[in-house]
Amino acid sequence: MKKREFGEGPIYVLTNYIFWFLLGNIYFLLLNIPFIFVFTLYLMNPVEGYTFLFFLSSIPIGPAFLALLSTMGKIVREKDVNLTSHFFGAYKKNFFEGIFYWILFILFIMIVYFDLLFVNSNYSSAILTRVVQILGLFVIAFGLFVFPIVSRFYFRAKDTLKIAIKYFVKKVHIAITNVVIAGGLVYLAFKINILIIFIFSIIAYCIMFLQNPVLQEIEDSIENKENKGNKE
């Protein structure tokens, strides 16, 4: 009985979470070495011409991010996970979906980015600039809302986007909170360097924690439809 109490105590739980966040972050970074390499080169020599390299090297982020979200989602739901097994299992299952949705996401980000450059170069309208910036935040918010759905369920792309739009409109406050928390944590990581070794896992965990009610609602909706189909 004492062993069980010790095994479920706050120190044991905290140690587990630290280990999961650290290991998940390490796996995520290892799978994104190409982007880290290009980003490091850019920091060493910040000149123009890196746009295509950034785009190309960022592609592996998609499946790695889905794997991290899937793993953190399991921790949110079950408070336990075999992290290595689940992470790489999710990475394998979601590999092509991750690439597809990430490329789509990055393309929209690049469109907004080039629109912003165009507006700043050709117009001196603060309002127009702000509109494009808000559009960029909207794209990021929607992207952070879609990826948890993709990490949890297997739908056709058209169905995924329909469901995401429906719940994005209903739960826009969650989408906005995702962006605020992710941005805040990235800012803190620049101020508190130790957070770098946990940051991506913590962001993924917070997103999955916030979006868990939405994901549960989607799952309940699917089960209700299946039950109705079985009765018919």
N, C-alpha and C positions, 0 to 999 in steps of 0.2 A: 504493500500500500504506500509506503514511504517512497519507494522508487518511482511509483506512478506519479505521486505528487511532485517529486523532484523533476521528473521528465516532462511535466506539464507546467512547471513554474515559469515565472517571467524571465529569469536569466536564460533558461533553456530555450524559450520561445524567441527571445531577442537574439541569441546566438544563431539560431536557425535562420532568422530573417537576414541577419548580417551576412551569413554564408551564402544564402540564396541570391541576395542582391549583388554580392561581390562576384560570384561565379557566373551569374547571368550576364553581368556587365562585361566580364572577361570574354565570354563566348561571343557576345555581340561585337566587341571591338576586334577580336581575332578574325571574324568573318567579314570585317570591313576594313582590313588593312589597305586595300587599294585606295580607298577614299582618304584614309588617314595619311597615306604616303603623298598623294596629290595635294592634300590640304597643307601638309608640312612644307612641301616644295613651294607652294604659293606664299606661305608665311615667310619663307626664307628669301623669296624673290617675287614680291607682289606686283606683277605686271599683268597687262591684259592678255587674253588668249587662253585662259584656263577654263572658259565656260564649257566647252565640249568635254574636256578631261573631267571636270567636276560631274557633269551629267553621266558620262560613261562609268566612272569609278564609283558613283553613288548607287548604281543598279543593285549590287548585292545587299544594300541596306534594306530593301523591301522584304525579302524572305527572312532576313535576320530579325527585323522589327516585328514581323508577324509571329515568329517563333518566341521572341521575348514577351510579347503581349499574351500569347497563348499560355506560356509558362506562368507569368504573373497572374493571369486570370484564374488558373488552377489554384494558386496559392490563396487568392481572394476567396474563392468558393470553398476550398477544402482545408485550408490552413496547413497543407502538407503537399510535398511534391518530390519525386525523384528527378531532380532538376536536369541532370545531364541527359537522361533517357527521354524525358518529356520535351526538352528544348530541341534536341536534334531530330526527334520524331516529328515534331511540329514543323521544323525547318524543312524536312524532306516532303511532308504532305503539302505544305503551303508554298513550296518553292516557286512554281510557275505563277500561281496567283499573286505571290509577293512581287515578282518581277513585273507582272502586268499592271497591278494597281500602283506600284511605285513609279513606273514610267509614266503612267497617266497623271499621277500626282505631280511629278517633277515637270512634265510638259505644261501643266496649268500654272505652276509656280514660275516657270521661265517666261510664259506669255505675260503674266502680270509684271515680272521684272523688266522685260523689254518695253512694255507699255509705260512703266514708270520712267525708264530712261528716256523714252520718246517724249513724254509729257514734260519732263524736266528740261529737255533740250530745246523744245519748240514752243513751250508755253510758260508763262510766269504766273500761273494760277495756282494759288495755295489750295483752293477748294478742289480743283481737278486732281492735284497730287494726292490730297487726302482721300478722295474717292477711290483712286487706284490702290492706295495703301489699305483701305478698309476692305477692298475686294481681295487683296492678298491675304489679309487676316481671315476672311471668310473661307478662302480656299484651304488654308492651313487648318482651320477649325473643322471644316467638313472632312478633310483628309484624316485628321485624328479621330473623327467620329466613325469613319468607314472602316478603318483598319481593325479595330476591336471586333466588329461584326464579321469581317473576313476571317479573323483568327479563330473564331468560335464556331462558325457555321459554313456549310458548303452549299452555296447558291450559284446559279448562273449570274454572270456579271450584271445583266439587265435587272434581275430580281434583287441583287445586292444593292444596286444603286437606288432602286425604287424604295426598298425597305429603309435604306439609310436616309433618303430624302424625307420620307414620312416621319421617322423618329427624330431627325434633325430639326424639323419644324416644330414638333411637339416638345422636344427636350433641348431647345437651343441654349438654355442656360447651362446645361452640362457641357455642350460643345465649347461654349465660351470659357467655362471654368477650366476645361482641359488645356486650352491655349494659355490662359493666365498662369496656371500651375506649372506647365512645361516651361514657359518663358521665365517664370520666377526661379525655378530650380536651376535652369541654365545660368541665369545671372548669379545665383548663389555659388554655383560651381566655379565661376571665374573669381569670386571673392574668397571662397574657402576651397583651396585646392584639393583637399582630401576627398571632397565629394565626387571628384572626377572618377574615382574607382567604383562608385555606386550609381552615378547619376542617371544612366539610361534605364537601369533596372527600376530605380525609384520612380522615374517618369512613367514607365510602362505600368508599374503597380498602381500609381495614382489614377491613371487613365482607366484602367480596368476596374478599380474600386468605384470610381465615380459612375462608370457606365454599366456596372453590374446589374442594376435594376432594369435598364433598357434591354440588356442581353437576356435577362430572365423573362422579361415580358415577351420578347421575340420567341424564346424557347416555349413558353406557355402557349403562345398563339399557334405555333407549329403543332404542339401536342394536341391542342383542341381540334385543329383541322383533321389530324390523323384519327382521333377518336370518332369524330363525326363521320369520316370516311369509312371506318370499320363498322359503325352502326348501320350505315346505309348498305 
